[in-house]
């Protein structure tokens, strides 16, 4: 079960759609998700209400449709999810995750150079 700072896969998918323009109606999200896979409008509506209850979205009244806006920055939410994942899977150590990604071919030499540069600039 996700912690209050993380999202289920469907919640994350919805948030990605809303983060892109910075605001979206249920119909906007439904149509974006429908291009990728079969999903019911009522499912999207329910999930967006749950995201509002969890304080990831806030609703502002539109003319007819409610417009939702994210209440948390994508970077912060994704960061919390990565931290939770590393804690749960790798006992809080990021190095085994990076080693796994390198061995699986998920990180290129260029990726590693960018990571090293980011670490140096963060010091």
C-alpha positions as CSV (number, residue, x, y, z in Angstrom):
1,X,0.0,0.0,0.0
2,X,1.5,3.4,-1.0
3,X,2.3,5.9,1.7
4,X,0.5,9.2,1.7
5,X,3.4,10.8,-0.2
6,X,3.3,8.3,-3.1
7,X,0.8,7.4,-5.8
8,X,-0.6,4.2,-7.2
9,X,0.3,3.6,-10.9
10,X,-3.1,5.0,-12.1
11,X,-2.9,8.0,-9.8
12,X,0.6,8.7,-11.2
13,X,-0.6,8.4,-14.7
14,X,-3.4,10.9,-14.0
15,X,-1.0,13.3,-12.3
16,X,1.3,13.2,-15.3
17,X,-1.5,14.3,-17.6
18,X,-2.5,17.1,-15.2
19,X,1.1,18.3,-14.6
20,X,1.8,18.7,-18.3
21,X,-0.5,21.7,-18.9
22,X,-0.8,22.6,-15.2
23,X,-4.6,22.2,-15.1
24,X,-7.1,19.8,-16.7
25,X,-10.7,18.7,-16.5
26,X,-11.8,15.1,-16.0
27,X,-12.6,14.9,-19.7
28,X,-9.1,16.1,-20.6
29,X,-7.5,13.4,-18.5
30,X,-10.0,10.8,-19.7
31,X,-9.3,11.5,-23.4
32,X,-5.5,11.6,-22.8
33,X,-5.6,8.2,-21.0
34,X,-8.0,6.7,-23.6
35,X,-5.4,7.3,-26.3
36,X,-3.1,4.9,-24.4
37,X,-5.5,2.3,-23.1
38,X,-9.2,1.5,-22.4
39,X,-10.5,3.2,-19.3
40,X,-13.9,4.3,-18.1
41,X,-14.7,8.0,-17.6
42,X,-16.2,7.2,-14.2
43,X,-12.9,5.6,-13.2
44,X,-11.0,8.7,-14.1
45,X,-13.6,10.8,-12.2
46,X,-13.4,8.7,-9.1
47,X,-9.6,8.7,-9.1
48,X,-9.4,12.4,-9.5
49,X,-11.7,12.8,-6.6
50,X,-9.4,10.5,-4.6
51,X,-6.4,12.6,-5.6
52,X,-8.3,15.7,-4.4
53,X,-9.0,14.0,-1.1
54,X,-5.3,13.0,-0.8
55,X,-4.5,16.7,-1.5
56,X,-2.6,16.0,-4.8
57,X,-5.2,18.0,-6.8
58,X,-7.4,20.9,-6.0
59,X,-10.6,21.7,-7.8
60,X,-11.7,25.1,-9.1
61,X,-15.2,25.5,-10.5
62,X,-15.3,25.9,-14.2
63,X,-18.3,26.9,-16.3
64,X,-19.7,23.4,-16.4
65,X,-16.7,21.1,-15.8
66,X,-14.5,21.2,-12.8
67,X,-10.9,22.1,-13.5
68,X,-8.2,20.4,-11.5
69,X,-4.8,21.8,-10.7
70,X,-1.9,20.0,-9.0
71,X,-1.1,21.0,-5.5
72,X,2.4,19.4,-5.4
73,X,5.2,19.9,-7.9
74,X,6.0,16.8,-10.1
75,X,9.6,16.9,-8.9
76,X,8.7,16.7,-5.3
77,X,6.1,13.9,-5.8
78,X,8.5,11.8,-7.9
79,X,11.3,12.5,-5.5
80,X,9.2,11.2,-2.6
81,X,8.2,8.1,-4.6
82,X,11.9,7.4,-5.5
83,X,12.9,7.8,-1.9
84,X,10.1,5.4,-0.7
85,X,11.1,2.9,-3.4
86,X,14.8,3.0,-2.6
87,X,13.9,2.6,1.1
88,X,11.6,-0.3,0.6
89,X,13.6,-2.2,-2.1
90,X,17.2,-1.3,-1.4
91,X,17.0,-0.5,2.4
92,X,17.6,3.2,1.7
93,X,20.8,2.8,-0.3
94,X,20.8,4.2,-3.8
95,X,24.0,2.7,-5.0
96,X,22.5,-0.9,-5.5
97,X,19.8,0.7,-7.6
98,X,22.3,2.4,-9.8
99,X,24.4,-0.7,-10.1
100,X,21.2,-2.6,-11.1
101,X,20.4,0.0,-13.7
102,X,23.9,-0.1,-15.2
103,X,24.0,-3.9,-15.3
104,X,20.6,-4.1,-17.0
105,X,21.7,-1.6,-19.6
106,X,19.2,1.1,-18.4
107,X,21.9,3.7,-18.0
108,X,24.2,4.7,-20.8
109,X,27.7,6.1,-20.5
110,X,26.2,9.5,-21.2
111,X,23.7,9.0,-18.4
112,X,26.4,8.2,-16.0
113,X,28.4,11.3,-17.0
114,X,25.3,13.5,-16.4
115,X,24.8,11.8,-13.0
116,X,28.4,12.4,-12.0
117,X,28.1,16.1,-13.2
118,X,25.0,16.6,-11.2
119,X,26.6,15.1,-8.1
120,X,29.7,17.4,-8.5
121,X,27.4,20.5,-9.0
122,X,25.3,19.5,-6.0
123,X,28.4,19.5,-3.6
